Every structure is written in C-alpha cells, then in structure tokens.
Amino acid sequence: MFRSWAGGLAGGGESEHIVPDTAKTGEPVTIGLILNTWGKHTKSISERYTNISLYYKLAGENSYKSVQPTLVDLPANYKAAISDMAQYEKYEFTIPAYSKGTMGEIEYYIDLTFDGYPSHTEGIKKIQLIN
C-alpha cells in the first residue's frame, strides 16, 4: 500500500494504489486507486480530485501511454469509514493487454489535481509480465 499526502484549506487528501505483482500477457491489467479526503468539507471529493490519469510503458520503452480511470464501487470497509470528516472514492485503470510472448515489466505513474494543485505520483512497483 502506498499513501501520498496533500494538504489544503479544507483538509488533506491521500491516495492508495492497488497494484498486482504480475500480469498475464494477452489479458488487460487493472490498477486500483483509492482517494480520500479528510477535514471539514465544502466540496465533494469528486470536485477536489480532478484530471486523474495513469501513464504506463514497458520498461525500456521511450514513451508512456495514458489511460483514464473508471469510478467503481468502494469496498465495504471504505464505505463504512465515510463520515462528515472523511470521504473516499475508488477508481480503476485498465491497461490494454500486451501480446502473448511480450516480456518485461510495466512501469506506471499517476497524475492528478487536488484542490487545484497538480500532483505526480510514481508507481509503487513494476508489474512483471508472465506468459
């Protein structure tokens, strides 16, 4: 689990990456992102976190490709933690499948904006491709 902190007048924010250790070639790869905010809220969490994108590449490639997130249902333990002082959202990014026989590791990073401030977070680990 990785946590990244950002502060603001209405409280802070945090992110958690949910990343597999391996991915099978020929199958898409899903990376989860749980965002939260705490403190006195004047805006909803979806108004505070904007411009969310994940960038990925095979290690050794020169350029990154980007994918946009899909908002998905929160796990029950996060739903139970929602209060007047804490809000949560879960996103998933789907990296298209690499061709069977591709070898290497997927690197990624996430860019987003929190309360108007851009944030860049390196991936917490590389994802090993397996056949």
C-alpha positions in Angstrom: 0.0 0.0 0.0 1.2 3.5 -0.8 0.0 6.7 0.7 0.6 10.1 -0.7 -0.4 13.2 1.3 -1.5 16.6 0.1 -2.8 19.5 2.2 -5.4 22.1 1.6 -7.6 24.6 3.4 -10.5 22.2 3.6 -8.4 19.3 4.9 -5.9 17.0 3.3 -6.0 14.1 0.9 -4.4 10.7 0.4 -4.1 8.0 -2.2 -3.7 4.3 -2.1 -2.5 2.2 -5.1 -3.7 -1.3 -5.6 -1.3 -3.0 -7.9 -0.8 -6.6 -8.9 2.7 -8.1 -8.8 2.3 -9.9 -12.1 0.1 -9.7 -15.2 -0.5 -12.3 -17.8 0.2 -11.4 -21.4 -2.9 -11.4 -23.5 -5.0 -10.1 -20.6 -5.7 -6.5 -19.6 -4.1 -5.2 -16.4 -6.2 -3.4 -13.7 -4.6 -0.9 -11.3 -6.8 0.4 -8.5 -6.6 3.9 -6.9 -8.5 4.8 -3.7 -8.6 8.5 -2.9 -9.7 10.1 0.3 -10.1 13.5 1.8 -10.4 14.4 5.5 -11.3 17.6 7.3 -14.2 20.0 7.0 -15.5 19.6 3.5 -17.0 22.4 1.5 -16.7 20.4 -1.8 -17.4 16.8 -2.6 -14.4 14.5 -3.1 -15.1 14.4 -6.9 -14.7 18.2 -7.0 -11.5 18.1 -5.1 -9.7 15.4 -7.2 -9.7 16.2 -10.9 -7.6 15.5 -14.0 -6.8 11.9 -13.0 -4.7 9.9 -15.4 -2.4 6.9 -15.3 0.6 6.7 -17.6 2.3 3.4 -18.4 5.0 1.8 -20.5 7.0 -1.4 -20.8 10.4 -0.9 -19.1 12.9 0.3 -21.7 10.3 1.9 -24.0 10.8 5.6 -24.6 7.3 7.0 -24.2 4.4 6.5 -21.9 0.8 5.8 -23.0 -2.2 7.1 -20.9 -5.4 5.6 -19.7 -8.3 7.3 -18.0 -9.9 5.9 -14.8 -13.4 4.5 -14.3 -15.1 5.3 -11.0 -16.0 2.0 -9.3 -17.8 0.9 -6.2 -15.9 1.2 -2.9 -15.1 -1.9 -0.8 -17.4 -2.2 2.2 -14.7 -1.3 4.8 -14.2 2.1 3.0 -17.9 2.7 2.7 -18.2 2.1 6.5 -15.5 4.8 7.1 -17.3 7.6 5.2 -18.3 10.4 7.6 -18.7 14.1 7.7 -14.9 14.3 8.1 -13.8 11.6 5.6 -14.7 10.9 2.0 -13.5 8.1 -0.3 -13.6 7.2 -4.0 -12.2 4.2 -5.9 -11.0 4.3 -9.4 -9.7 1.6 -11.7 -7.4 2.0 -14.7 -7.3 -0.7 -17.3 -4.0 -1.1 -19.2 -4.7 -3.0 -22.5 -3.3 -6.5 -22.9 0.3 -6.9 -24.1 0.7 -9.5 -26.8 1.4 -13.1 -25.8 5.2 -13.6 -25.7 5.9 -10.0 -24.6 8.5 -10.0 -21.8 9.4 -7.3 -19.2 7.9 -5.1 -16.6 5.2 -2.4 -16.8 6.1 0.9 -15.1 3.5 3.5 -14.3 2.8 6.8 -12.6 -0.4 8.7 -11.8 -1.1 12.4 -12.3 -4.0 14.2 -10.7 -5.0 17.6 -9.4 -6.1 18.0 -5.8 -7.8 21.3 -4.8 -6.2 22.9 -7.9 -2.7 21.7 -7.2 -1.2 19.2 -9.7 0.3 16.0 -8.2 2.6 13.4 -9.8 3.0 10.1 -8.0 5.4 7.4 -9.2 4.1 3.8 -9.3 4.7 1.8 -6.1 6.2 -1.1 -8.1 6.7 -2.6 -11.5 4.3 -5.2 -12.8 6.1 -8.4 -14.1 4.6 -9.7 -17.3 4.2 -13.5 -17.4 3.1 -15.8 -20.3 
